[in-house]
Amino acid sequence: MGKKRILVIDDEENIRILYKENLEDEGYEVILASCAEEANTKMKESYPDLVTLDIKMPEMDGIEFLRKLRESDKNIPVVMCSAYGVYKQDFRVWASDAYVVKSSDMRELKSTIKEILKRKKDLK
């Protein structure tokens, strides 16, 4: 069984680097995308086990990307990440598996990812 692959979609380079370093330390293979268009390409090239998705991005925002992703793939786990807790009340993010407010403390994101991937494995 290979490493679990995580696609990190965020328009902020420092966030992508932070997530990549922390998630690789946890033993994941991390793929980065800076926008929805790049994320679509990466999804096709290397089917990830989980996606972390920023909400506020230029061109297509994370909520729109999530909607399009769910039309083609209902099973891939998605963790919405935002600097703003206010989106938690937005029913459009409910199609995601989890919602994490961005923080330099990566514990919540890492434990959320671990829990979702464990749940997915247990369902098989």
FINU-212972 format. One line per field, with one value per residue (C-alpha): x, y, z; chain; residue number from 1. Coordinates in nm, 3 decimals. Last residue first. Layout:
residues N
X <- (X,...)
Y <- (Y,...)
Z <- (Z,...)
cadena <- (A,...)
num <- (NUM,...)
This chain:
residues 124
X <- (-1.404,-1.587,-1.304,-1.057,-1.279,-1.318,-0.940,-0.889,-1.141,-0.987,-0.628,-0.735,-0.919,-0.623,-0.382,-0.611,-0.671,-0.303,-0.169,-0.117,-0.033,-0.408,-0.669,-1.024,-1.109,-1.428,-1.494,-1.633,-1.736,-2.089,-2.172,-1.964,-2.267,-2.475,-2.272,-2.260,-1.898,-1.819,-1.810,-1.504,-1.279,-0.917,-1.055,-0.994,-1.252,-1.156,-1.266,-1.296,-1.324,-1.647,-1.895,-1.674,-1.789,-2.070,-1.900,-1.591,-1.801,-1.966,-1.632,-1.474,-1.763,-1.715,-1.338,-1.354,-1.314,-1.125,-0.923,-0.935,-1.122,-1.245,-0.918,-0.949,-0.776,-0.828,-0.810,-0.701,-0.556,-0.588,-0.260,-0.276,-0.654,-0.673,-0.355,-0.516,-0.832,-0.620,-0.435,-0.770,-0.896,-0.596,-0.256,-0.224,0.009,0.056,0.148,0.248,0.157,0.385,0.288,0.603,0.479,0.161,0.349,0.588,0.316,0.069,0.322,0.439,0.082,0.002,0.311,0.213,-0.131,-0.372,-0.462,-0.542,-0.359,-0.397,-0.326,-0.191,-0.191,0.140,0.153,0.000)
Y <- (-0.038,0.180,0.151,0.297,0.603,0.651,0.631,0.884,1.120,1.084,1.140,1.446,1.596,1.521,1.695,1.997,2.042,2.002,2.243,2.539,2.812,2.841,2.812,2.743,2.381,2.254,1.885,1.632,1.890,1.906,2.121,2.404,2.527,2.553,2.855,2.847,2.728,3.013,3.257,3.090,3.288,3.199,2.917,2.550,2.309,1.945,1.730,1.351,1.195,1.000,1.217,1.255,1.427,1.650,1.667,1.823,2.092,2.189,2.180,2.407,2.653,2.653,2.686,3.000,3.004,3.306,3.411,3.201,3.239,2.896,2.704,2.331,2.039,1.732,1.365,1.031,1.207,1.086,1.182,1.329,1.387,1.563,1.759,1.902,2.002,2.156,2.374,2.514,2.556,2.760,2.732,2.354,2.140,1.763,1.610,1.248,1.181,1.058,1.298,1.504,1.526,1.683,1.947,2.043,2.047,2.240,2.513,2.532,2.561,2.823,3.027,3.006,3.154,3.049,2.727,2.376,2.101,1.759,1.478,1.135,0.850,0.668,0.330,0.000)
Z <- (0.206,0.462,0.716,0.465,0.409,0.786,0.830,0.549,0.712,1.059,0.937,0.737,1.036,1.268,1.028,0.977,1.349,1.437,1.173,1.403,1.148,1.118,0.848,0.968,0.892,0.729,0.676,0.431,0.172,0.030,0.335,0.186,-0.015,0.305,0.414,0.795,0.801,0.563,0.856,1.007,0.774,0.701,0.494,0.437,0.293,0.342,0.048,0.046,-0.301,-0.330,-0.521,-0.827,-1.149,-1.022,-0.680,-0.842,-1.011,-0.681,-0.497,-0.760,-0.718,-0.340,-0.378,-0.587,-0.966,-1.106,-0.801,-0.484,-0.155,-0.048,-0.015,-0.083,0.079,-0.139,-0.041,-0.190,-0.495,-0.856,-1.012,-1.361,-1.375,-1.038,-1.121,-1.436,-1.250,-0.972,-1.225,-1.342,-0.987,-0.877,-0.704,-0.716,-0.504,-0.478,-0.143,-0.077,0.283,0.561,0.840,0.773,0.413,0.552,0.746,0.467,0.199,0.417,0.499,0.135,0.002,0.268,0.173,-0.196,-0.144,-0.421,-0.241,-0.364,-0.173,-0.336,-0.091,-0.186,0.064,0.053,-0.110,0.000)
cadena <- (A,A,A,A,A,A,A,A,A,A,A,A,A,A,A,A,A,A,A,A,A,A,A,A,A,A,A,A,A,A,A,A,A,A,A,A,A,A,A,A,A,A,A,A,A,A,A,A,A,A,A,A,A,A,A,A,A,A,A,A,A,A,A,A,A,A,A,A,A,A,A,A,A,A,A,A,A,A,A,A,A,A,A,A,A,A,A,A,A,A,A,A,A,A,A,A,A,A,A,A,A,A,A,A,A,A,A,A,A,A,A,A,A,A,A,A,A,A,A,A,A,A,A,A)
num <- (124,123,122,121,120,119,118,117,116,115,114,113,112,111,110,109,108,107,106,105,104,103,102,101,100,99,98,97,96,95,94,93,92,91,90,89,88,87,86,85,84,83,82,81,80,79,78,77,76,75,74,73,72,71,70,69,68,67,66,65,64,63,62,61,60,59,58,57,56,55,54,53,52,51,50,49,48,47,46,45,44,43,42,41,40,39,38,37,36,35,34,33,32,31,30,29,28,27,26,25,24,23,22,21,20,19,18,17,16,15,14,13,12,11,10,9,8,7,6,5,4,3,2,1)
